[in-house]
């Protein structure tokens, strides 16, 4: 993860990196980034760049992070919090928003890696697609994915994640990313500059 946050565009890139890392099934890379303090440093840098309060991360241990991920996004006793952008918009899997996102991917030449075992509107996939667009200097496309697909998910589910999180990681970062993605709508001109 990159630490230099000099502009709104860098902050968008870093926010998308956090989203891609946080919402995929937790693995060694996330564990290492948490243990080294990289996730906290990156979120603090985004907070400073966007003039937002930095999240307070209190993740205690790796098994708790893994268990919390499953409890939040796979088998939540209070109802699963689906990590799918289309579901946040349509209240169903494979609905109109899923179709619109799939069409967007096709127009931009994206295909899913065969090792990816989830739907293409999974938060991590949407964030990774936006990152690819940013790296190809297609900022408008990255902002479109952020505004139309990521921001609505965070707006709908951030409070639920915050109240159900047992790790001290997913709740604070989800709330923080909700604020960050909302801010990108306000600073769009700075992102595209």
ABEGO torsion letter per residue (X at the ends): XBABBABAAAAAAAAAAAAAAAABBBBAAAAAAAAAGAAAAAAAAAAAAAGBBBBBBABABAAAAAAAAAAAAABBAAEBBBABAAAAAAGBBGBAAAAAAAAAAAAAGBBBBAABABBAABAAAAAAAAAAAAAAGBAAAAAAAAAAAAAAAAAAAAAAAAAABAAGAAAAAAAAAAAAAAAAAAAAAAAAX
